[in-house]
Amino acid sequence: MAVTAIWSVKGSVGKVLRYVANPAKTWNGQYAEAAKYHAVERVLEYDADAMKTEKQFYVTGINCSDSPASAAEQFRATKETWKKPGGIVCFHGYQSFQEGEVTPDIAHEIGVKLAKQLWGDRFQVVIATHCNTGHYHNHFVINSVSDVDGKKFYNSPADYRRMREVSDRLCREAKNSVIEDPADR
């Protein structure tokens, strides 16, 4: 079963992005042996995405870069373009799965689908799957200003309810459990 939450951030987008995309948390060590062969062959020099396809790191940008530093700059540029630099700088959310229920690949796939369905048509989003605890969980960092129309995202109770509903539907589709009778929270 996946549990979700989302909250506003007024500090630094870069700080949040560095936390969620931390390589120590998003690295899937099971592919370390394969990475050695790429390093020997120097594949990384001409195809950095080769490592990504082997799921070394689970970080995906929607409407922005996968790189935390680049995504933070793109978030800032969007705010400047629409002249909305202050207040809430981003939203930080998570989707946490029951221990042993999903693989890192499935967790990340569900997280990317969730982000695309909820925010991908209007907002820049970075999704990072953390593999460093007993349960896999996704973090979402959503720009507070739309790069499409300049409107702000405010995260109403209806938005959160929709996040939970979409997460539950995606979990059911992936044959994962969901909380059947969730409390208001």
PENORCOR-V114196 format. One record per residue. N is the residue number from 1. RES is the residue in one letter. PHI is phi in whole degrees, -180 to 180 (none if undefined). OMEGA is omega in whole degrees, -180 to 180 (none if undefined). NEAR is the number of other ideal C-beta (glycine too) atoms within 8 Angstrom. Layout:
n = <N;N>
res = <RES;RES>
phi = <PHI;PHI>
omega = <OMEGA;OMEGA>
near = <NEAR;NEAR>
This chain:
n = <1;2;3;4;5;6;7;8;9;10;11;12;13;14;15;16;17;18;19;20;21;22;23;24;25;26;27;28;29;30;31;32;33;34;35;36;37;38;39;40;41;42;43;44;45;46;47;48;49;50;51;52;53;54;55;56;57;58;59;60;61;62;63;64;65;66;67;68;69;70;71;72;73;74;75;76;77;78;79;80;81;82;83;84;85;86;87;88;89;90;91;92;93;94;95;96;97;98;99;100;101;102;103;104;105;106;107;108;109;110;111;112;113;114;115;116;117;118;119;120;121;122;123;124;125;126;127;128;129;130;131;132;133;134;135;136;137;138;139;140;141;142;143;144;145;146;147;148;149;150;151;152;153;154;155;156;157;158;159;160;161;162;163;164;165;166;167;168;169;170;171;172;173;174;175;176;177;178;179;180;181;182;183;184;185>
res = <M;A;V;T;A;I;W;S;V;K;G;S;V;G;K;V;L;R;Y;V;A;N;P;A;K;T;W;N;G;Q;Y;A;E;A;A;K;Y;H;A;V;E;R;V;L;E;Y;D;A;D;A;M;K;T;E;K;Q;F;Y;V;T;G;I;N;C;S;D;S;P;A;S;A;A;E;Q;F;R;A;T;K;E;T;W;K;K;P;G;G;I;V;C;F;H;G;Y;Q;S;F;Q;E;G;E;V;T;P;D;I;A;H;E;I;G;V;K;L;A;K;Q;L;W;G;D;R;F;Q;V;V;I;A;T;H;C;N;T;G;H;Y;H;N;H;F;V;I;N;S;V;S;D;V;D;G;K;K;F;Y;N;S;P;A;D;Y;R;R;M;R;E;V;S;D;R;L;C;R;E;A;K;N;S;V;I;E;D;P;A;D;R>
phi = <none;-103;-111;-126;-161;-154;-150;-85;-128;-109;-86;-110;-61;-59;-64;-64;-65;-64;-66;-70;-98;-54;-57;-67;-100;-100;-85;-101;-62;-65;-102;-61;-63;-63;-63;-60;-66;-65;-65;-63;-80;61;-63;-60;-66;-116;-150;-62;-71;-60;-69;-65;-68;-92;57;-64;-131;-106;-137;-134;-103;-113;64;-161;-72;-76;-78;-57;-65;-67;-63;-61;-65;-67;-59;-61;-62;-62;-62;-67;-57;-95;55;-136;-83;-98;74;-68;-91;-167;-120;-120;-131;-145;-138;-114;-101;-62;-56;81;-88;-133;-91;-58;-61;-67;-58;-67;-59;-64;-62;-66;-61;-60;-63;-62;-71;-85;-129;-64;-84;-137;-126;-84;-138;-114;-112;-132;-99;-91;-115;-96;-125;-70;-133;-78;-150;-100;-113;-123;-120;-113;-62;-77;-119;-69;-81;-94;-128;76;-79;-89;-97;-114;60;-79;-56;-66;-63;-66;-60;-65;-59;-65;-64;-66;-59;-61;-63;-65;-65;-61;-61;-89;66;-102;-76;-134;-80;-71;-121;-70;-70;-56;-91>
omega = <179;176;-177;174;177;-180;-179;178;179;-177;-174;175;-179;-180;179;-179;177;179;-174;-178;180;-178;179;-179;-174;-177;177;-175;-178;-180;-177;180;179;-180;180;-180;177;-180;180;-178;-178;178;-178;-177;-178;-180;-179;-180;178;179;-179;-180;176;175;173;-179;-179;178;-179;175;173;-177;178;-179;172;-178;-180;-178;179;180;179;178;179;176;-179;-179;178;180;179;-180;-177;178;178;-175;-171;177;179;-177;179;173;-180;179;175;175;-173;-176;177;-179;177;-176;-178;171;176;180;-179;179;-178;179;179;179;179;178;179;-178;179;-178;-177;-170;-170;180;-177;-172;172;-176;170;177;178;178;179;-177;-170;179;-180;178;179;179;179;171;177;172;-174;177;-179;180;180;176;-179;-174;178;179;-179;174;-176;178;178;175;178;177;180;178;178;177;180;-179;180;177;179;180;179;177;177;179;-180;179;176;179;175;176;-173;-179;-177;173;180;-179;none>
near = <10;13;7;12;6;13;8;9;11;6;6;6;13;9;8;13;14;9;8;16;14;9;7;6;10;14;10;11;6;4;10;7;6;8;11;8;8;12;9;6;6;7;9;10;5;5;7;6;6;10;11;10;6;10;11;9;11;12;13;10;13;14;8;13;7;10;8;12;8;10;16;11;8;12;15;10;8;13;13;8;8;9;5;10;6;3;7;9;11;13;14;14;12;11;14;10;13;9;6;4;8;10;6;12;7;9;15;14;9;17;13;11;9;15;14;9;7;10;12;11;4;10;13;14;15;17;15;15;15;12;12;6;7;3;9;13;12;16;13;18;15;15;16;13;13;13;12;7;5;8;7;9;14;5;9;6;5;6;12;11;8;9;13;10;8;11;13;11;8;11;13;9;6;10;4;13;7;9;8;4;4;7;4;3;3>
